[in-house]
Structure formats: C-alpha cells, structure tokens
Amino acid sequence: MFRSRMRNGIKWGWLLLVSVVVLGAGNDGLAAAIPPLTLASIFDQSPPREVPDQINVFPTPRGDYIRYDMRFNQFVENRAIVEFDVTPLAEFPTSPITLDFDLGPIVAAGHMPELSSYRLYLYEGDGMPALSDFWATAIDVGAAELTDVHRIHSFSLDMSGSLRAALDSGVSIADFRFQLENAPTYITALQNPRLTIIPEPSTLALCIFAAMLIAVIQRQPRHSKDSSNHQMKE
C-alpha cells in the first residue's frame, strides 16, 4: 500500500514538473520579437503650429524624442514615430501581441523633469516616415505614464485586438505615434520599441501526452512481471 502511494506520488510529481516546464516554455521560451522597420522623431516649431519642420529619421543614442513645450512664446513639439511590418502576425491568429518599449526623461538645461503622460496612436504607414505622419488620422490605442522622473520606465501594452483589426483591413505596415498629453519642460526618449508575440502551444494536449507517457512507463514493469508470472504458471 505504501509503495503504491509512493509510486503514485512520484508519477504525479513528474506530471507536475512536466506541466511547469511546458507552461514555462509557452510563456517565455517561445516568445518572438519583431523589431521596427523605422524610427523617427518629427519636429515642429511655431509659427505656424501643427506644420512640422523636419524629421529626425535616425534616432539619437538616447532614443527618439518626444516633447511638448511652450517657452518664450515658442511652441515646440516632437512626436516619435515607430513603424512595423505586421504581416508576420498573420501566422499567429490567436497569440497575444504586445507593444513593448522604454521611456525615460532627458533633463533640459535649467529645467527639472516633471511627471508626464502619453497617448499612443495607431495608423497605416508605408515604411517611410514623412512629415504627414505628424497629423495622420489614427486611432487611440493606449497610454503610458512616467511616475518616477528619475528612472527609465518599461511598458508592455496589449495590441492584439488593434493590430488584428488592422491586418483584417489590409494593413501591412503599422505605425505608432507617441504624443505627450501635458507640457513638461523636458524631452522624453523612446527606446527599444518592439512587438512581442507569445505563441500559444497546445498546453493541455502536451500535458495529456506527458501523462499518457508516464502511465505507459509506469505500466511497462507491471506488464512484464505479469507476463513472467503467466509463463511460469504455464
């Protein structure tokens, strides 16, 4: 009786271990990241407002700039633009998709950083940043907020529904525009933007297969013993 319980305990212990390994692989080991096609920061300085002046296509070492400022009667703004080829997402019709990125403050001369909030907008792109991206018609897909002005913040926003809707409508290049909601007197750096896909393996099927495999292994000695006893009786 004791040995039977011990065997059962070992069997279910192995099953639990296999399940944990499978689940761990599903959540982390199979994740894939899609890097951006292009990064840009579109700069606008009045007058006139809302007519962007230039594009910084190559990001600075600190990342793409995001800024919204009014000083000395001069309106200054930078909107960060990130473009992705989203066609690979069609291979993962049910997998979660996140937009991951880092935001950190760059202190302007003579000004301390302030808490700030941002809005993210999604629209169809063409892989070539243009001044028109500054005001391109887009849908609001999320928000981010700096809650500690002394460190870089990491964000992971679920974009599964928005990007699949874009794919269904024929979009192959998806652009995200980062805009400030308030007016701090410093520049924010957008860093390491990427789309992350976590494929969903058939975890239940794998666990069932593991349980069946363990059961077969457990039964083999018993069958062998029963067969030997049967032969001896004959």
N, C-alpha and C positions, 0 to 999 in steps of 0.2 A: 504493500500500500504506500509506504513511504517512498519507495523507489519510483513507483508510478507517478506520484505527485511531483517528485523531483524531475522526472523526465518531462512532464507537462510544463513545469516551471521553466525548464531550460528551453523547451520548444517555443513557448510564448515570449520568453526573453529574447530569443533570436528573432522572432517575428517583429517585436517592438523595435529592435535595433535596425533591422532591415527597413522598417517603415520610416524611422527617423532619418536614415541615410537617403531614402528615396525622396522624402519631403524636403530635406535639405538641398538635394540636387535640383529639385524642381524650383525652389525659391531663389537660389543663388547660383548654383553651378551652371545653369543653362541660360542665364540672363545674357542678352546681347545688346550692345550699344551702337547706335547709328550716329556718326559724327556729322556736324553741319557741313553743308556744301560751301556756304559763305557766311562770313560775319562782317558786319558793318555798323558804323555809328553815323547817323545822319545829323548834321549840324545845322541849326537855324538861329540866326540873329537878326533882330528887328533893327530898323524898319526894312521891308514890311514884315509883319508877323505871319507865321504859317506859310512862308515861302522859303523852303530850305536852301541853304547856300552851298553846301558841299557834302561829300560822302567820304568818310574815312574807311575804305574797304578793308585795309589791313589793321587788325586790332592792335592796340598798344600792348606792351608786355603785361600791363595790369588788366587787360581785358577791354571790352567795348564800353564806351562811356554812355552813361545815362545821366541827364542833368535837366533841371528845370529851375530857372533862376531869373530874378528881376533885380538888377543892381544898376545904379547910376542911370536910371531911366532906359536901360537897355535890356530887352528880353533875350535870354539865351537859353537854348534847349538842345539837347542831344537825345535822340531816340535810337536805342540799339535794335538792330535787325539781325535775325538768325534764320537761315534758310536750310531746309532739309529735303532730301529726296525721300518721299514716303512710300514709294512703290514697293519696297521690301515688306512693308507692313501687311500687304495682302496675303502673305504666306502664313500669317498668324491671326486668323479671323476672330479668335476668342481670347487671345492673350492680353493681359494688362499692358498698357503703354504709358510711360511717364516721361515728362519733360524734366530733366534734372539740370541744375545749374547752380552757380555760386554768385552771390552778390556781396560786395564789400565796399566800404567808403574810401574815398580818396579826399583827404582834407585839403581844401583850397587855402591859399595863403591868407592868413589873418582871420580865418573863419573855422569854427568848430563844427564837426558833423552833427547832424540832427537825425532824430528818428524819422523814417520816411516809409511810404507805401507806394506800391507799383501795381499797374494793371498790365496784363498780357493780352495781346490781340492776335488772332489767327486769321490769315488771308492767303489767297493763292499767289504764289510767286513764279518766277521764271529762272531762278538761279543766278540772276544778275541784279544786284542791288541798284536801285535807281532813286532819284530824288522823290519820285512819285510814291515810293514806299512810305514816305513820311506821313502821308494822309490817306493811304489806300483804304478802301472800305474793308472793314474787318469785323469779326465777332469777338466779344469779350469772353475769354476762356479761363481766366484765373487771376489771382492776386498774390502778391508777395509783400512782406513787410520786414524791415530791419528793426529789430527790437533791442539790439545791442550795438551801439555805434563804434565799438572798439574791436570788433572781430568780423570775419567773413561768415556769412550765413549760407548754408546749403539748403536747397529746396528740391522737392520732388513732387510734381503736380500731375495728377491723373489726367491724361489727354486721350484716353481710349475712345470715348464717345465722339469727341470733336474730330479727331483725326480719321476715324472710320467713316463718319459722315462726309468729311472732305473727300476721302477716297471714293465713296459711293457716287459722289457728284462729279468724279473725273479728275480730281486734283492729283497731280503727281509731285509738284514742288509746293511744300507748305512753309509759309513764313510766319515767324513770331515777332511781334513788335513789343518792345518794353518801354513803357512810359511811366514817368513819375506822376503821382497824384497830388502831391503837395510841392512846396517850393523851398527846399533846403538850399543852403548856400555852399554846396559842395558837389563833387562829381561822384557818381557810383560806378563801379567797374563790374560788368557782367563777365563771368569767367566760366569756362568748361561747360558750355551748353551741349546737351546730347539727348537723344531719345533712347529710352531703355525699354526693351521688350523682354518679358518673362514668359517663355513658352510654358504652357500648362500640360505636363505629361499626364498620362492616364494613371494617376497615382493609385486609385482604387484597384485597377487591373493589375498593376505591378505588385501591390500588396497581396492580392489574392494569389497571384502567381508565386510569390515568395512563400505564402502559407502552404500552398499545394506542394511546392518543392520540399519544404521542411517536413511535411507529412509523409511524403514519399521516402525521404531519407530515414525518418523515424520508423517507418513500417518495414523497410528492407531487412533489418536483422530479424524481426519477428517472423517474416515470411520465410527467411532462410532457416530459422530454428524450427518452424512448423513443418517445413519440408523435410528437414533432417529427422525429426521425430516420426514423421509419416513413413519415411524409408526404413527406419529401424523397426517399426511395428510390422512392416511387411516382411 
